[in-house]
Structures are given as structure tokens and as C-alpha cells.
Amino acid sequence: MCTRSSLRNFLPIFAGILFAVAWWVWIDSHVYVTSSFYLSTETPISHTITFVHYIPGLVATLGLIMTNLVSLENVNPTSWMFDPEISSKIRFWLFASFIVSFAAVGGAMWILAAQFLPAHNNGSQYPGIALAVQTVLIFASSVIYLGSKTINPEEYEYGSL
């Protein structure tokens, strides 16, 4: 039987596993490109991995760190966006961290579409797909870990100022 406390203990572990798998997929694609370039007797892959290809994963990791720097326990459900309370600042920080994460996913999709999917691409599409999968998995890890720090509704009194 899955209780709420066991799920709350399991979700951070699952988020960490997703984060590790995301970086493992990207490192695997880098090793694949490098090994096929140097060891293949057939036509090598026309693309090489540069630092530019690492940027979406690093930005997604920054978004994960930004998302999980805040504690949801300080968010007051009755506050508005521009109140001088801490909950409005936390909401703005989470909004900014999600923008960073979505920018990373968008950058990975752009690199995938521009460099690895065109018809003139003679090489493998695996590095571009791995880059897109990496950023999506890091974003999912961020949301799962944030969701594991749920708010206990009994702690709040609705209607009190």
C-alpha cells in the first residue's frame, strides 16, 4: 500500500534518478559521436559535439536549481502577485525558474531541428534527440522534486489576514 509519506520519500529519489538518466543519455550521445568519428571505417558522423550543445543541459540544470531553492511552505495561498509578502516573491522566482527551464527545452529543440533533422544531414540524429530528451527529463525532475515538497493544507487558516 502506498501511503502519502512513502510517496513523499520516494519522489525525491525518483527525481534524482531522472536527473542522472538525463545526463547519462547526453554523455552517451557524446561518446557515440566521438567513437563513431574516430573508430568507424565507414562514413563518420558529420556532426561533432561542441560546447554549444552543452548549453541547454546546463541551463536546464540551472532552472532545476532555481526551482528547488525555494520552499513551498512559505507560500500563502491567499496572497496576490505584487503583495510585499514573501509568497509573492517566491511565486515570481518560480515563474522565472520555469522560464529558464522552458528556454532550455526550446534551445534543445532548436538545435535538434536546425542541426540534426534537416534532409541534408548525413549523420545520426541521435545526439539531437538525446539533447532534447535530456532537457525534458531535467525539467520533469525539477517539477517532480518541487511537487514532493507539497504544502500541508492543515497548516493554513483560510480567511485570516
N, C-alpha and C positions, 0 to 999 in steps of 0.2 A: 504494500500500500504506500502510495506516495503522499506524504504529508507536506504541508507548506514549509516547514523548517528544513526538511530534507531537500526539497526543491530549491530553497534559498541557499543551501550549502552546495548543491550540485551546479547551479547556474554559473557561478564564477569559474569553476573548474572547466565547464564546457566552453565558456568564453575564452579562456586561456588556450584550450586545445584548438579552437577555431583560429585564434591569432597565430599559433605555432604552425598550423597547417597552411595558413595563408602565406607566411614567409617561406615555408618549405616548398610550396608549389612554385613560387617565384625563383628560389635558388635552384630548384630542379630544372626550370626552363633555362636559366643561365648556364648551368652545367651542360644541358643538352645542346645549346647553341655552340658553346665553346668546344665541346668534344666533337660535334659534327663538323666544325670548321677545321679543326686540327687533325682529326683522326680519320676522316672519311676519304675514301678513294673515289667516291662518286662526286657529283657536283655538290659543293658545300653550300650551306645556307647563306643566302646573300645578305642577311642582316647580322650585325654584331650588336651586342648589348652595351650601351654606354650609360653614363651617369644619368642622362635624361630619362632613361627608362626606370630608374630607381625613384624618381621624384614622386610619382603618385603613391607608391607604397609608403614612403617616408612621410608624406603629407597626411595620408590616412592614419598612420601611427600617431602623428601629432594630434589629429582630430580625436583619436581614441583617448589620448592622454588628457586633452582639454575636456572631453565629455566626462571623464571619471575623476576629475579634480574636485568636483562639487559633490555635496551631499544633498540628497533629496529630502532629508529630514528638516532642512531649513526653509523649504518652500511652503508658503502659506497658501492654501487653495483659494482664499478669498481676496488676495491682493491683485492689483492691476499691474500693467506693464511698467508704468512710469511712477509708481509709488517709491518713496525713499527707503523702503524696507529692503532687506537682504534678498527676499524671494524674487523681487523683480530683477535684481542684478544676476541672480542665478539663472533665471529664465533667459535673460539676454545672453549670458555666457553659453548656455546650452544651445541657443539659436546660432551663435557664432561658431560653435564647435561643429554643429551639423552642417553649416555652410562650408566649413573647411573639409569635412568628410565627403560631402556631395561634390565639391570641387575635385577632390582626389579621384572619385569614381568617374566623373566626367573627363578628367585628364587621361585616365587609363583607357576609357572608351575611345577617346580621340586618337591616342597613339595606336590603339588596335585598328581603328578604321583607316587611319592615314598611312600606316607603315606595314601592317601585316595582312590586311584584307584586300588590297587592290588586285586587279586582274593581272597586272604586270609583275606581281610578287612571285618569284620562282622558289622562294624558300618556304619554310614551315610557318604555319600560323600559330603554332603552339606558344611561343613567347608572348604574343599579343593576347591570346586567350588567357594565359596564366597571369598576366598583369591585370587583366580585368577581374578575374576570379579572386586574385589577391586582395584588391581594394574592396570588393564586395564582401569578402569574408572578414576583413578587418572592420568594416563598418557594422556588419552583423555582430561581431564580437563586442564592439563598443555598445551597441544597443542592448544586447543580452546582459552584459555586465551592469549597465545602468539600470536595467529592469530588475536585476537581482537585488538591488538596493531599494526595495519598494517602501512606500510610506505606510505606516500603520495607521489606519483611519481612526482608531480609538484615541489617539493622542491629541486630536484636534477637536475643538468645540466650535461648531459652525454657528455663526451668528454673533460671536463675541469679537470685539474690536481689539 
